[in-house]
């Protein structure tokens, strides 16, 4: 028979339990490799005056449940988003389009989102996640 006694470091456990939420938040709005930064760099948001693009909000009220929302707060955001058939001007944002978040939510950019989250989670977990 083998007896094992373990003690948990409360500070390390708090760090580990908060790491996923913090990593998710940084994945969306962190300085480097963030989704929001990638969206701006990809020039996919329709742009005439720039109000739509700068109205992007990150809603993190459900981050502990693994959900973060990117919302655009202009009266016309919904109309432009759900109508990709519109002929968007390309002189200010060369890749302007409707449904501009789809690539990050369900398309070709989801792998980079997952990779960024994994990298940040490993870093924030303080060596507990390999």
DSSP file (Angstrom, degrees, kcal/mol; ACC not computed):
  #  RESIDUE AA STRUCTURE BP1 BP2  ACC     N-H-->O    O-->H-N    N-H-->O    O-->H-N    TCO  KAPPA ALPHA  PHI   PSI    X-CA   Y-CA   Z-CA
    1    1 A X              0   0    0      0, 0.0     2,-0.5     0, 0.0     0, 0.0   0.000 360.0 360.0 360.0 138.7    0.0    0.0    0.0
    2    2 A X        -     0   0    0      2,-0.0     2,-0.5     0, 0.0     0, 0.0  -0.966 360.0-157.7-119.4 129.8    1.2    3.5   -0.9
    3    3 A X        -     0   0    0     -2,-0.5     2,-0.4     2,-0.0     0, 0.0  -0.906  10.0-171.2-107.3 134.4    0.1    6.6    0.9
    4    4 A X        -     0   0    0     -2,-0.5     2,-0.5     2,-0.0    -2,-0.0  -0.986   7.2-165.4-127.7 131.8    0.4    9.9   -0.9
    5    5 A X        -     0   0    0     -2,-0.4     2,-0.4     2,-0.0    -2,-0.0  -0.972  12.6-175.7-117.0 127.1   -0.2   13.3    0.6
    6    6 A X        -     0   0    0     -2,-0.5     2,-0.4     2,-0.0    -2,-0.0  -0.900  11.4-161.1-121.1 151.1   -0.6   16.2   -1.7
    7    7 A X        -     0   0    0     -2,-0.4     2,-0.4     2,-0.0    -2,-0.0  -0.995  14.0-141.0-128.6 138.6   -0.9   19.9   -1.0
    8    8 A X        -     0   0    0     -2,-0.4     2,-0.8     4,-0.0     3,-0.1  -0.799  13.6-130.0-100.2 138.8   -2.3   22.4   -3.5
    9    9 A X     >  -     0   0    0     -2,-0.4     4,-2.3     1,-0.2     5,-0.2  -0.787  15.8-156.7 -85.4 108.7   -0.9   25.8   -3.9
   10   10 A X  H  > S+     0   0    0     -2,-0.8     4,-2.3     1,-0.2     5,-0.2   0.852  91.4  53.1 -57.9 -37.0   -3.9   28.1   -3.8
   11   11 A X  H  > S+     0   0    0      1,-0.2     4,-2.1     2,-0.2    -1,-0.2   0.925 110.9  46.2 -64.8 -43.9   -2.2   30.9   -5.6
   12   12 A X  H  > S+     0   0    0      1,-0.2     4,-2.5     2,-0.2    -2,-0.2   0.877 111.7  52.2 -66.5 -37.3   -1.2   28.6   -8.5
   13   13 A X  H  X S+     0   0    0     -4,-2.3     4,-2.6     2,-0.2    -2,-0.2   0.890 109.3  49.1 -66.8 -39.7   -4.7   27.1   -8.6
   14   14 A X  H  X S+     0   0    0     -4,-2.3     4,-1.8     2,-0.2    -2,-0.2   0.913 112.1  49.4 -64.0 -41.8   -6.3   30.6   -8.9
   15   15 A X  H  X S+     0   0    0     -4,-2.1     4,-0.9     1,-0.2    -2,-0.2   0.926 113.3  46.2 -62.4 -44.4   -3.8   31.4  -11.6
   16   16 A X  H  X S+     0   0    0     -4,-2.5     4,-0.6     1,-0.2     3,-0.3   0.891 112.2  49.8 -67.1 -40.5   -4.7   28.2  -13.5
   17   17 A X  H  < S+     0   0    0     -4,-2.6     4,-0.3     1,-0.2    -1,-0.2   0.803 114.3  44.7 -72.0 -27.6   -8.5   28.6  -13.1
   18   18 A X  H  X S+     0   0    0     -4,-1.8     4,-2.0    -5,-0.2    -1,-0.2   0.596  92.0  85.8 -88.9 -11.4   -8.4   32.2  -14.4
   19   19 A X  H  X S+     0   0    0     -4,-0.9     4,-2.8    -3,-0.3     5,-0.2   0.885  83.7  53.1 -61.6 -43.7   -6.1   31.5  -17.3
   20   20 A X  H  X S+     0   0    0     -4,-0.6     4,-2.3     1,-0.2    -1,-0.2   0.925 111.5  45.4 -61.1 -43.1   -8.7   30.4  -19.8
   21   21 A X  H  > S+     0   0    0     -4,-0.3     4,-2.3     2,-0.2    -1,-0.2   0.917 115.6  46.7 -65.1 -42.7  -10.9   33.5  -19.4
   22   22 A X  H  X S+     0   0    0     -4,-2.0     4,-2.4     1,-0.2    -2,-0.2   0.901 111.9  50.9 -66.3 -40.2   -7.9   35.8  -19.6
   23   23 A X  H  X S+     0   0    0     -4,-2.8     4,-2.1    -5,-0.2    -2,-0.2   0.897 110.5  49.7 -63.9 -40.4   -6.5   34.0  -22.6
   24   24 A X  H  X S+     0   0    0     -4,-2.3     4,-1.6    -5,-0.2    -2,-0.2   0.925 110.9  49.0 -64.0 -44.4   -9.9   34.3  -24.4
   25   25 A X  H  X S+     0   0    0     -4,-2.3     4,-2.6     1,-0.2     5,-0.2   0.918 113.3  46.6 -61.6 -44.1  -10.1   38.0  -23.6
   26   26 A X  H  X S+     0   0    0     -4,-2.4     4,-2.3     1,-0.2    -1,-0.2   0.829 106.0  60.0 -68.1 -31.8   -6.5   38.6  -24.9
   27   27 A X  H  < S+     0   0    0     -4,-2.1     8,-2.4    -5,-0.2    -1,-0.2   0.882 113.9  36.9 -61.8 -37.6   -7.2   36.6  -28.0
   28   28 A X  H  < S+     0   0    0     -4,-1.6     8,-2.1     6,-0.2     9,-0.3   0.908 138.6   9.3 -82.2 -44.3  -10.0   39.0  -28.9
   29   29 A X  H  < S+     0   0    0     -4,-2.6    -3,-0.2    -5,-0.2    -2,-0.2   0.277  88.9 125.0-127.9  13.5   -8.6   42.3  -27.8
   30   30 A X     <  -     0   0    0     -4,-2.3     4,-0.3    -5,-0.2     7,-0.3  -0.166  68.6-109.8 -68.0 169.5   -5.0   41.9  -26.9
   31   31 A X  S    S+     0   0    0      2,-0.1     2,-0.4     1,-0.1     3,-0.3   0.940  97.6  43.6 -69.0 -49.3   -2.3   44.0  -28.5
   32   32 A X  S    S-     0   0    0      1,-0.2    -2,-0.1     5,-0.0    -1,-0.1  -0.832 125.6  -4.4-107.0 137.0   -0.5   41.4  -30.6
   33   33 A X  S    S+     0   0    0     -2,-0.4    -1,-0.2     1,-0.2     2,-0.1   0.708  87.8 156.0  61.8  23.8   -2.2   38.7  -32.7
   34   34 A X     >  -     0   0    0     -4,-0.3     4,-2.2    -3,-0.3    -6,-0.2  -0.443  52.4-124.6 -80.1 156.3   -5.7   39.7  -31.5
   35   35 A X  H  > S+     0   0    0     -8,-2.4     4,-2.6     2,-0.2     5,-0.2   0.935 112.3  50.4 -62.6 -46.6   -8.8   39.0  -33.6
   36   36 A X  H  > S+     0   0    0     -8,-2.1     4,-2.1     1,-0.2    -1,-0.2   0.905 111.6  47.7 -61.6 -41.8   -9.8   42.7  -33.5
   37   37 A X  H  > S+     0   0    0     -9,-0.3     4,-2.4    -7,-0.3    -1,-0.2   0.885 111.8  50.7 -63.8 -38.7   -6.4   43.7  -34.7
   38   38 A X  H  X S+     0   0    0     -4,-2.2     4,-2.1     2,-0.2    -2,-0.2   0.882 108.6  51.7 -66.5 -39.2   -6.4   41.1  -37.4
   39   39 A X  H  X>S+     0   0    0     -4,-2.6     5,-1.0     2,-0.2     4,-0.7   0.919 111.4  47.3 -63.4 -43.7   -9.8   42.3  -38.6
   40   40 A X  H ><5S+     0   0    0     -4,-2.1     3,-0.9     1,-0.2    -2,-0.2   0.925 113.3  48.0 -63.3 -44.1   -8.6   45.9  -38.8
   41   41 A X  H 3<5S+     0   0    0     -4,-2.4    -1,-0.2     1,-0.2    -2,-0.2   0.831 106.7  56.9 -66.7 -31.8   -5.4   44.7  -40.7
   42   42 A X  H 3<5S-     0   0    0     -4,-2.1    -1,-0.2    -5,-0.1    -2,-0.2   0.633  98.4-141.3 -75.0 -13.2   -7.5   42.6  -43.1
   43   43 A X  T <<5 +     0   0    0     -3,-0.9    52,-1.6    -4,-0.7    -3,-0.1   0.913  55.6 135.6  54.0  49.9   -9.5   45.7  -44.1
   44   44 A X      < +     0   0    0     -5,-1.0    53,-2.2    52,-0.1     2,-0.4   0.620  36.2  95.3-101.6 -16.5  -12.8   43.8  -44.3
   45   45 A X  S    S-     0   0    0     -6,-0.4    51,-0.2    51,-0.2    50,-0.1  -0.626  86.1-109.8 -78.2 128.5  -15.1   46.2  -42.5
   46   46 A X        -     0   0    0     51,-0.5     2,-0.4    -2,-0.4     7,-0.2  -0.297  42.7-166.0 -56.2 139.6  -17.0   48.5  -44.9
   47   47 A X        +     0   0    0     42,-0.4    45,-0.3    46,-0.2    46,-0.3  -0.976  37.3 136.9-141.0 125.2  -15.6   52.0  -44.6
   48   48 A X  S    S+     0   0    0     -2,-0.4    -1,-0.1    44,-0.1    -2,-0.0   0.564  97.7   2.5-121.5 -58.9  -16.8   55.4  -45.7
   49   49 A X  S    S-     0   0    0      0, 0.0    -2,-0.1     0, 0.0     0, 0.0   0.626  96.4-116.6-102.8 -19.0  -16.3   57.7  -42.7
   50   50 A X  S  > S+     0   0    0     -4,-0.1     4,-2.1     3,-0.0     5,-0.2   0.317  83.1 116.0  98.7  -6.8  -14.7   55.1  -40.4
   51   51 A X  H  > S+     0   0    0      1,-0.2     4,-0.9     2,-0.2    22,-0.2   0.896  75.3  50.3 -63.1 -40.6  -17.4   55.3  -37.8
   52   52 A X  H >4 S+     0   0    0      1,-0.2     3,-0.7     2,-0.2     4,-0.2   0.948 111.2  48.2 -62.0 -48.8  -18.4   51.6  -38.3
   53   53 A X  H >4 S+     0   0    0      1,-0.2     3,-1.0    -7,-0.2    -1,-0.2   0.894 114.4  44.2 -61.1 -43.4  -14.9   50.4  -37.9
   54   54 A X  H 3< S+     0   0    0     -4,-2.1    -1,-0.2     1,-0.2    -2,-0.2   0.569  98.9  73.6 -81.8  -6.4  -14.1   52.3  -34.8
   55   55 A X  T <<  +     0   0    0     -4,-0.9    18,-0.9    -3,-0.7    -1,-0.2   0.461  66.4 129.6 -83.4   0.8  -17.5   51.4  -33.2
   56   56 A X  E <   -A   72   0A   0     -3,-1.0     2,-0.4    -4,-0.2    16,-0.2  -0.346  38.7-170.0 -60.1 128.4  -16.3   47.8  -32.6
   57   57 A X  E     -A   71   0A   0     14,-3.5    14,-2.8    -2,-0.1     2,-0.6  -0.940  18.1-141.7-120.8 143.6  -16.9   46.8  -29.0
   58   58 A X  E     -A   70   0A   0     -2,-0.4     2,-0.7    12,-0.2    12,-0.2  -0.928  14.4-159.7-103.4 121.2  -15.7   43.7  -27.1
   59   59 A X  E     +A   69   0A   0     10,-3.3    10,-2.2    -2,-0.6     3,-0.2  -0.900  18.1 169.0-105.5 114.8  -18.4   42.3  -24.8
   60   60 A X    >   +     0   0    0     -2,-0.7     3,-1.6     8,-0.2     4,-0.3   0.104  38.6 114.8-113.5  20.5  -16.8   40.1  -22.2
   61   61 A X  T 3  S+     0   0    0      1,-0.3     3,-0.2     2,-0.1    -1,-0.2   0.754  87.2  38.9 -65.3 -22.3  -19.6   39.6  -19.7
   62   62 A X  T > >S+     0   0    0      5,-0.4     5,-1.9    -3,-0.2     3,-1.4   0.087  78.5 117.5-112.5  21.9  -19.7   35.9  -20.5
   63   63 A X  G X 5S+     0   0    0     -3,-1.6     3,-1.6     1,-0.3    -1,-0.1   0.828  70.9  59.4 -61.8 -33.1  -16.0   35.3  -20.8
   64   64 A X  G 3 5S+     0   0    0      1,-0.3    -1,-0.3    -4,-0.3    -2,-0.1   0.712 105.3  50.7 -69.5 -17.8  -15.9   32.9  -17.8
   65   65 A X  G < 5S-     0   0    0     -3,-1.4    -1,-0.3     2,-0.2    -2,-0.2   0.285 127.4-101.5 -97.7   8.2  -18.4   30.7  -19.8
   66   66 A X  T < 5S+     0   0    0     -3,-1.6     2,-0.4     1,-0.2    -3,-0.2   0.745  83.7 120.0  83.5  24.4  -16.1   30.8  -22.9
   67   67 A X      < +     0   0    0     -5,-1.9    -5,-0.4    -7,-0.1     2,-0.4  -0.982  30.2 170.7-130.0 129.6  -17.9   33.5  -24.9
   68   68 A X        -     0   0    0     -2,-0.4     2,-0.4    -7,-0.1    -8,-0.2  -0.993  18.0-151.9-131.1 139.3  -16.8   36.9  -26.1
   69   69 A X  E     -A   59   0A   0    -10,-2.2   -10,-3.3    -2,-0.4     2,-0.6  -0.922   7.0-153.6-117.8 137.1  -18.8   39.0  -28.5
   70   70 A X  E     -A   58   0A   0     -2,-0.4     2,-0.4   -12,-0.2   -12,-0.2  -0.949  24.2-177.3-104.4 123.6  -17.6   41.6  -31.0
   71   71 A X  E     -A   57   0A   0    -14,-2.8   -14,-3.5    -2,-0.6     2,-0.5  -0.955  22.0-147.1-126.0 140.2  -20.3   44.1  -31.7
   72   72 A X  E     -A   56   0A   0     -2,-0.4     2,-0.9   -16,-0.2   -16,-0.2  -0.939  14.6-153.7-107.7 125.6  -20.4   47.1  -34.0
   73   73 A X        +     0   0    0    -18,-0.9     2,-0.3    -2,-0.5   -17,-0.0  -0.586  49.3 106.7-109.2  70.3  -22.4   49.9  -32.6
   74   74 A X  S >  S-     0   0    0     -2,-0.9     3,-1.1     1,-0.0     4,-0.5  -0.954  74.9-114.2-134.2 158.0  -23.8   52.0  -35.5
   75   75 A X  T 3  S+     0   0    0     -2,-0.3     4,-0.3     1,-0.2     3,-0.1   0.769 116.7  41.9 -62.5 -24.2  -27.4   52.2  -36.7
   76   76 A X  T 3> S+     0   0    0      1,-0.1     4,-2.3     2,-0.1    -1,-0.2   0.405  84.6  97.3-104.5   1.1  -26.4   50.7  -40.1
   77   77 A X  H <> S+     0   0    0     -3,-1.1     4,-2.7     1,-0.2     5,-0.2   0.922  85.4  47.8 -58.6 -48.2  -24.0   48.0  -38.9
   78   78 A X  H  > S+     0   0    0     -4,-0.5     4,-2.3     1,-0.2    -1,-0.2   0.917 111.6  50.2 -60.9 -44.7  -26.6   45.2  -39.0
   79   79 A X  H  4 S+     0   0    0     -4,-0.3     4,-0.3     1,-0.2    -1,-0.2   0.921 114.7  43.4 -61.7 -45.0  -27.8   46.1  -42.5
   80   80 A X  H >< S+     0   0    0     -4,-2.3     3,-0.9     1,-0.2    -1,-0.2   0.899 113.4  52.2 -68.4 -39.6  -24.3   46.2  -43.9
   81   81 A X  H 3< S+     0   0    0     -4,-2.7    18,-1.8    -5,-0.2    -2,-0.2   0.928 111.7  43.9 -63.1 -46.1  -23.2   43.0  -42.1
   82   82 A X  T 3< S+     0   0    0     -4,-2.3     2,-0.3     1,-0.2    -1,-0.2   0.329 104.3  67.7 -87.4   8.7  -26.1   40.8  -43.3
   83   83 A X    X   +     0   0    0     -3,-0.9     3,-1.6    -4,-0.3    -1,-0.2  -0.619  47.7 161.8-127.8  75.5  -26.1   42.0  -47.0
   84   84 A X  T 3   +     0   0    0     -2,-0.3    14,-0.2     1,-0.3     4,-0.2   0.642  69.5  74.5 -67.2 -12.1  -22.9   40.8  -48.6
   85   85 A X  T 3  S+     0   0    0     -3,-0.1    -1,-0.3     2,-0.1    -2,-0.0   0.636  72.1 108.7 -76.8 -12.0  -24.4   41.4  -52.0
   86   86 A X  S <  S-     0   0    0     -3,-1.6     2,-1.3    -6,-0.2    12,-0.2  -0.268  80.8-117.1 -60.9 151.3  -24.0   45.2  -51.6
   87   87 A X        -     0   0    0     10,-0.1     2,-0.1     0, 0.0    -1,-0.1  -0.715  38.8-161.0 -91.5  87.0  -21.3   46.8  -53.8
   88   88 A X        -     0   0    0     -2,-1.3     2,-0.1    -4,-0.2     8,-0.0  -0.433  21.0-110.9 -73.8 140.5  -19.0   48.0  -51.0
   89   89 A X        -     0   0    0     -2,-0.1   -42,-0.4     1,-0.1     4,-0.3  -0.448  25.4-166.2 -69.1 143.8  -16.5   50.7  -51.8
   90   90 A X        +     0   0    0     -2,-0.1    -1,-0.1     2,-0.1    -2,-0.0   0.272  63.4  93.7-116.0   7.9  -12.9   49.5  -51.9
   91   91 A X  S    S+     0   0    0      1,-0.1     3,-0.2   -44,-0.1    -1,-0.1   0.775  99.9  26.6 -76.3 -24.7  -11.0   52.7  -51.9
   92   92 A X  S    S+     0   0    0      1,-0.3     2,-0.5   -45,-0.3    -1,-0.1   0.804 136.8  24.0-105.4 -40.9  -10.6   52.9  -48.1
   93   93 A X  S >  S-     0   0    0     -4,-0.3     3,-1.9   -46,-0.3    -1,-0.3  -0.937  72.4-158.1-124.9 107.2  -10.8   49.2  -47.1
   94   94 A X  T 3  S+     0   0    0     -2,-0.5   -50,-0.1     1,-0.3   -51,-0.1   0.678  90.3  41.5 -63.6 -20.9   -9.7   47.1  -50.0
   95   95 A X  T 3  S+     0   0    0    -52,-1.6    -1,-0.3   -53,-0.1   -49,-0.1   0.057  79.1 156.9-113.7  24.3  -11.5   43.9  -48.8
   96   96 A X    <   +     0   0    0     -3,-1.9     2,-0.3    -7,-0.2   -51,-0.2  -0.207  16.4 147.2 -54.5 137.0  -14.7   45.5  -47.5
   97   97 A X        -     0   0    0    -53,-2.2   -51,-0.5   -10,-0.1     3,-0.4  -0.980  48.8 -94.8-162.0 164.9  -17.5   43.0  -47.4
   98   98 A X  S    S+     0   0    0     -2,-0.3   -17,-0.2   -14,-0.2   -16,-0.2  -0.446 106.7  29.8 -79.5 165.6  -20.7   41.9  -45.7
   99   99 A X  S >  S+     0   0    0    -18,-1.8     3,-1.6   -19,-0.2     4,-0.4   0.881  74.7 168.6  50.2  44.1  -20.4   39.2  -43.0
  100  100 A X  T 3   +     0   0    0     -3,-0.4     3,-0.2     1,-0.3     4,-0.2   0.618  67.2  55.0 -66.3 -13.7  -16.9   40.4  -42.3
  101  101 A X  T >> S+     0   0    0      1,-0.2     4,-1.9     2,-0.1     3,-0.9   0.568  81.1  90.5 -94.1  -8.9  -16.5   38.4  -39.1
  102  102 A X  H <>>S+     0   0    0     -3,-1.6     4,-3.3     1,-0.3     5,-1.5   0.851  79.0  59.3 -57.6 -39.2  -17.3   35.0  -40.6
  103  103 A X  H 345S+     0   0    0     -4,-0.4     6,-2.0     1,-0.2     7,-0.6   0.856 112.9  39.5 -60.4 -34.5  -13.7   34.2  -41.5
  104  104 A X  H <45S+     0   0    0     -3,-0.9    -1,-0.2     5,-0.2    -2,-0.2   0.777 121.7  42.7 -85.2 -28.6  -12.8   34.4  -37.8
  105  105 A X  H  <5S-     0   0    0     -4,-1.9    -2,-0.2     1,-0.0    -3,-0.2   0.881 141.8 -10.3 -85.4 -40.6  -16.0   32.7  -36.5
  106  106 A X  T  <5S+     0   0    0     -4,-3.3    -3,-0.2    -5,-0.2    -2,-0.1   0.398 116.5  68.5-140.1  -0.8  -16.4   29.9  -38.9
  107  107 A X  S > <S-     0   0    0     -5,-1.5     3,-1.5    -6,-0.2     4,-0.3   0.079 100.4 -46.1-110.1-145.8  -14.0   30.3  -41.8
  108  108 A X  T 3  S+     0   0    0      1,-0.3     3,-0.3     2,-0.1     4,-0.3   0.619 124.2  58.3 -68.9 -14.7  -10.4   30.2  -42.8
  109  109 A X  T 3> S+     0   0    0     -6,-2.0     4,-1.7     1,-0.2    -1,-0.3   0.496  78.0  90.3 -93.4  -3.6   -9.2   32.3  -39.8
  110  110 A X  H <> S+     0   0    0     -3,-1.5     4,-2.6    -7,-0.6     5,-0.2   0.847  82.7  57.2 -64.3 -32.5  -10.5   30.0  -37.0
  111  111 A X  H  > S+     0   0    0     -3,-0.3     4,-2.7    -4,-0.3    -1,-0.2   0.915 106.6  48.2 -64.3 -41.8   -7.3   28.0  -36.9
  112  112 A X  H  > S+     0   0    0     -4,-0.3     4,-2.2    -3,-0.2    -1,-0.2   0.859 110.7  52.2 -66.9 -33.5   -5.3   31.2  -36.2
  113  113 A X  H  X S+     0   0    0     -4,-1.7     4,-2.4     2,-0.2    -2,-0.2   0.943 112.2  45.2 -64.7 -47.8   -7.8   32.1  -33.5
  114  114 A X  H  X S+     0   0    0     -4,-2.6     4,-2.7     1,-0.2    -2,-0.2   0.913 113.0  50.5 -61.4 -43.8   -7.4   28.7  -31.8
  115  115 A X  H  X S+     0   0    0     -4,-2.7     4,-2.4     2,-0.2    -1,-0.2   0.902 110.8  48.6 -63.2 -41.5   -3.6   28.8  -32.1
  116  116 A X  H  X S+     0   0    0     -4,-2.2     4,-2.4     2,-0.2    -1,-0.2   0.920 112.2  49.2 -64.0 -43.6   -3.5   32.3  -30.5
  117  117 A X  H  X S+     0   0    0     -4,-2.4     4,-2.7     2,-0.2    -2,-0.2   0.931 111.8  48.6 -61.6 -46.1   -5.8   31.1  -27.7
  118  118 A X  H  X S+     0   0    0     -4,-2.7     4,-2.5     2,-0.2     5,-0.2   0.919 111.7  49.3 -60.2 -44.8   -3.7   28.0  -27.1
  119  119 A X  H  X S+     0   0    0     -4,-2.4     4,-1.9     1,-0.2    -1,-0.2   0.922 114.3  44.7 -62.2 -44.8   -0.4   30.0  -27.0
  120  120 A X  H  X S+     0   0    0     -4,-2.4     4,-2.8     2,-0.2    -1,-0.2   0.880 111.5  53.2 -67.8 -38.2   -1.8   32.6  -24.6
  121  121 A X  H  X S+     0   0    0     -4,-2.7     4,-1.9     2,-0.2    -2,-0.2   0.927 109.1  48.8 -63.5 -44.8   -3.4   29.9  -22.3
  122  122 A X  H  <>S+     0   0    0     -4,-2.5     5,-1.0    -5,-0.2     7,-0.3   0.916 114.1  46.9 -59.8 -42.8   -0.1   28.1  -22.0
  123  123 A X  H ><5S+     0   0    0     -4,-1.9     3,-1.0    -5,-0.2    -2,-0.2   0.924 115.0  44.4 -65.5 -45.2    1.7   31.3  -21.2
  124  124 A X  H 3<5S+     0   0    0     -4,-2.8    -1,-0.2     1,-0.2    -2,-0.2   0.720 101.4  67.8 -75.1 -21.6   -0.9   32.4  -18.6
  125  125 A X  T ><5S-     0   0    0     -4,-1.9     3,-1.0    -5,-0.2    -1,-0.2   0.510 103.7-127.6 -78.6  -3.0   -1.1   29.0  -17.0
  126  126 A X  T < 5 -     0   0    0     -3,-1.0    -3,-0.1    -4,-0.3    -2,-0.1   0.832  68.8 -45.4  64.8  35.8    2.4   29.4  -15.7
  127  127 A X  T 3 <S+     0   0    0     -5,-1.0    -1,-0.2     2,-0.2    -4,-0.1   0.426 112.8 109.4  91.1  -1.7    3.8   26.1  -17.0
  128  128 A X  S <  S+     0   0    0     -3,-1.0     2,-0.5    -6,-0.2    -2,-0.1   0.739  74.1  56.5 -78.3 -22.2    0.9   23.9  -15.9
  129  129 A X              0   0    0     -7,-0.3    -2,-0.2    -8,-0.1    -1,-0.1  -0.945 360.0 360.0-113.6 127.1   -0.3   23.4  -19.5
  130  130 A X              0   0    0     -2,-0.5    -1,-0.1    -3,-0.0    -8,-0.0   0.400 360.0 360.0-101.1 360.0    2.1   21.9  -22.0
